[in-house]
Amino acid sequence: MKVLGIGNAIVDVICKVDDSFIFKNNLTKSTMKLFFDEIEFKNLLTNLKIEKTISGGSVANTIVGLSKLGDSVGFIGKVSDDEFGNKYEEGLKKENVEYFYSKKKEELPTGTCLILVTPDSERTMCTFLGTAGKINEDDVNSDSIKKSEIIFLEGYLWDEGEPKKAFDKAINNANKVAMSLSDLFCVDRHKPHFLNLVKNKLDITFANEQEITSLIEAKKFEEVINFSKQLKKLIIITRGEKGAVAINGDKVVESDIQKNLKIVDLTGAGDLFAAGFLHGYINKLSTKECLEKGTEMSSRIIQQIGARL
């Protein structure tokens, strides 16, 4: 297998809202807020019109993107044996993703992410992790990890206790480790851990400019470039309208964005960028071609609703 993803198995529920809804519910636009109270989370959903329900989660979106590009991929993520859990598994199997998890009835329901899309196409996420956040080392299959060229992890996995053990087990058994830093708030919550991972454990790091700047507390982007050069590892940074850059030792490669796109929804832009880049990487394309494939995939996804092509 080329790439095995390990992440939060979450059903995405996509709704269109106006800015006043974000303000009224004390949410910060373009970020992800974790909800620990199921009732509070369900109250948010009341009176909202659901546009789409999809098997989601950041890493799963990337893995499905790779599958669409013809790569052999798998996924590990914890769901409960409930309606959303069944939908989740069916959704992955339809996308030709091998699902390395046997679901059973759990105390908590399958995780859900409410994706609120405002008129400016920005997405604000409200996540109730449910049983997804309880993934533990017993849920992680060492053999499937050893048989994969690369494992792909998400920073969101660090938001509860048990997943850290699953995370460590995965890294210790992997041939090569790639990870997305996931979210600015996620970076701020786990800064020392993430810094250690980027410096010492990861072969490939995906981040946007905000995330990596916050991680190393840089004042300007030049500091990010210098930090990345010293690591002698592959660091890929998306920079919005400034395009994307890949740094590996002294080698710095840049790529522009695609112009004149009709942007509908930015959900999954980073996930699909990672899919395009990893597709190029495992198929031995040049770094420039990997960045261009990532840009192509993210450009396609932001012109539709949802994070699946």
ZIDARA-V329167 format. One record per helix or strand. SS is the DSSP state (~ for helix, > for strand). FROM is the first residue (numbers start at 0). LEN is the number of residues. Records with the same first field share a line. If there is no record, write none. Layout:
SS=FROM-LEN ; FROM-LEN
This chain:
>=2-4 ; 9-7 ; 31-4 ; 49-7 ; 72-4 ; 79-1 ; 97-2 ; 103-1 ; 110-7 ; 122-6 ; 149-5 ; 176-4 ; 203-5 ; 233-5 ; 243-5 ; 250-5
~=18-6 ; 37-8 ; 57-11 ; 82-12 ; 129-5 ; 136-3 ; 141-5 ; 154-5 ; 160-13 ; 183-6 ; 190-11 ; 208-8 ; 220-11 ; 239-3 ; 268-14 ; 286-15
